[in-house]
Amino acid sequence: MKIRLPKNAIDYVKPGMFVIFIVFIIIRVPIFFRVDNLISVVAQGAVIGIASIGMTMVILAGEIDISVGAMIYCSGAIASEVFLSTQSMVLTIFAAIVSGSIFGLLNGLGVAKFKIPSIITTLAVSNILTGMGSLIIGSDSTLIAGDAYKVISQTKILGLLSSAWLYIILFALFLVIVSKTRFGRYIYAIGDNADALRASGINLELMQTMIFVLTGTLCGIGGLLSTSRLGGSQFNLSLGTEIYCIAAVVVGGVSMTGGKGSLLGTLVGVFIVAALDNLLRLMSVSAYIYGVVWGIAIFTIVLIDILKKKQDIRNRQRQILDHK
Amino acid sequence: MKKMKRVLLLIVIALMASALVACSTPATADDNSANDEVAKRLGDGVNRIGFAMAEITGQAVQTEAQAFEDKAKELGFDDVIILSAENSVETQVTQIKDLITSECDVICVYSADADGVVPAVQACNEAGIPVIAVDRGINGGEIYCTIASNNISDGRDVANYFGLMTEGEAEDSVKVLHIIGNLSSTAQKERADGFRIGCENWGQLEIVDEVATDADADRIYNAVVDAFKVNPDIKAIFVPYDQLLSPVVSALKEIGMFYPAGDPNHVMLGAVDGATEQLEWLSEGINDISISLDFLGFGQTAASVAADYVNGISSNDVVLTKSIVCTAGNVEYLAKAGMLWGLSE
């Protein structure tokens, strides 16, 4: 006997898995739903979340930025050193934001002005910044004495850490920018059909550069938060963060070819990535299978999304044929 | 038909025989040419030595590299080449092959991966260049000499300290968090094994969680915060090397679990390396034990063994360097005595 699945079976897979997942957590890791844990998940995901805002814009524009981790690392190192030398919070914040923006500008110029593929440009910048970050830190791991530097990310406001608040504010701001402004529409248009945008007289190079600069700025803020959380800079801190950002963006349903997706999707993606990381730790998953479980979970979520998109296209084609 | 088969059999045997001859004859020629090459290299008037390092970030390995360079120059090497592979075994394999091309007389390797680097070691063997494994062992090829500390013993010493400090406590009552660093590092894997073995010897010690962190400070920080949610009564934490203690301390401060040594709520912290900051922390009561490895010794011994080889003096297959257990009670004395690479008076 052949079992025939309903045509829209895939629609139920993700919600079904979600329900099973929630039941599993309630039974196996009830601690996950404790308010303090959920608050710490948001705080743990703040840096990835902030960098993912930039990554979403870059991917929506049909590009990729693999220097995100290195930008966070290097701008964080710069911020720590500025704080160590000046003890000035204003100068420290300024240094982090400006350095991040400059790194983003390097990427932007490489991609937009010199037409070097983004994967090559950002790879080169990533290598430069990794070396620079290590040079700034020097042979010691610089741990800043005192708690003054931690104020930026560790201050509790209405039960949430300031890093989480900063993420919420930046997310709201960029949600408006991406979905409600002309610049936001251009981001989608670059990823969808850059030639058409150029033909309509828009300065494509400027738009692309701005996207990378904004991503760099966000990474600068990310670097400030990550070093503030640890009380200073560390060797190789946050290197590889781009993998988590790309995972969050893709899990959130943003198309890797650009032009499709939303920041709200990325928000869900960031929460899933941070929650999964937190869950695996709470469950004491073996060090040796941690990566395997993480990878399979992300792969499954993305696969379901792709299957669902394919099914939607098939359904639409069928509707058109029926209509004809 | 039978005749045909016999002919075919003869042809196959003839082919196999010629293949065997073909395989053996050039090998002899290669051996001779390799020996000639070695003689030529050693007699060219330029003593060149290469050191392929897995990475060169961090106080410990920088100390090792500097000690190696200074000693090699002191012992008469004209050209000292030090390369860093940024922890990529592919890069390291390429770099070692570059060192062969550069006609190094001896190549020292601080391996990025004990197995992954083997093809490069075999390439050195074929070129007749001796390989000295420094700081970490290599799992294949012909190694002229291995200079390393006993990582298993280093990890076990930390567990023994935790055990001694909590002697008399009830079975499985002392919860221990084990932070796993870089899974591809042989040294860190051995330290982890040693730590587990040590904990097994003390009934009161129970490793409640082992967390993979890829030696990433952010992940270590999150791991500590999350581990205390599940096991709020963790009494000791082990990390594979000193620099990874900073995020542990920051996380303990965030969750309100940081108490200095001597306080009944103090969480014991132990690591390996003997870096300056963590040795200073011992006196401040931040951490409890640091195993100081002989990074100066790694570099200097590697250069000495290489110089001996060039001068025709043979060496032991394995040279174990000394590790020193440092605690708040002895760190000042050890520093004054000049026994610590990371701290001196």
Boltz contact constraints between the chains, C-beta under 6 A:
constraints:
  - contact:
      token1: [A, 31]
      token2: [B, 229]
      max_distance: 6.0
  - contact:
      token1: [A, 37]
      token2: [B, 229]
      max_distance: 6.0
  - contact:
      token1: [A, 44]
      token2: [B, 222]
      max_distance: 6.0
  - contact:
      token1: [A, 134]
      token2: [B, 57]
      max_distance: 6.0
  - contact:
      token1: [A, 139]
      token2: [B, 59]
      max_distance: 6.0
  - contact:
      token1: [A, 139]
      token2: [B, 62]
      max_distance: 6.0
  - contact:
      token1: [A, 140]
      token2: [B, 59]
      max_distance: 6.0
  - contact:
      token1: [A, 141]
      token2: [B, 243]
      max_distance: 6.0
  - contact:
      token1: [A, 141]
      token2: [B, 246]
      max_distance: 6.0
  - contact:
      token1: [A, 143]
      token2: [B, 246]
      max_distance: 6.0
  - contact:
      token1: [A, 230]
      token2: [B, 217]
      max_distance: 6.0
  - contact:
      token1: [A, 230]
      token2: [B, 221]
      max_distance: 6.0
  - contact:
      token1: [A, 230]
      token2: [B, 247]
      max_distance: 6.0
  - contact:
      token1: [A, 230]
      token2: [B, 250]
      max_distance: 6.0
  - contact:
      token1: [A, 231]
      token2: [B, 250]
      max_distance: 6.0
  - contact:
      token1: [A, 234]
      token2: [B, 217]
      max_distance: 6.0
  - contact:
      token1: [A, 235]
      token2: [B, 57]
      max_distance: 6.0
  - contact:
      token1: [A, 237]
      token2: [B, 217]
      max_distance: 6.0
  - contact:
      token1: [A, 238]
      token2: [B, 218]
      max_distance: 6.0
  - contact:
      token1: [A, 278]
      token2: [B, 226]
      max_distance: 6.0
  - contact:
      token1: [A, 281]
      token2: [B, 223]
      max_distance: 6.0
  - contact:
      token1: [A, 281]
      token2: [B, 226]
      max_distance: 6.0
  - contact:
      token1: [A, 282]
      token2: [B, 226]
      max_distance: 6.0
  - contact:
      token1: [A, 282]
      token2: [B, 230]
      max_distance: 6.0
  - contact:
      token1: [A, 284]
      token2: [B, 209]
      max_distance: 6.0
  - contact:
      token1: [A, 287]
      token2: [B, 180]
      max_distance: 6.0
  - contact:
      token1: [A, 287]
      token2: [B, 210]
      max_distance: 6.0
  - contact:
      token1: [A, 287]
      token2: [B, 212]
      max_distance: 6.0
  - contact:
      token1: [A, 290]
      token2: [B, 212]
      max_distance: 6.0
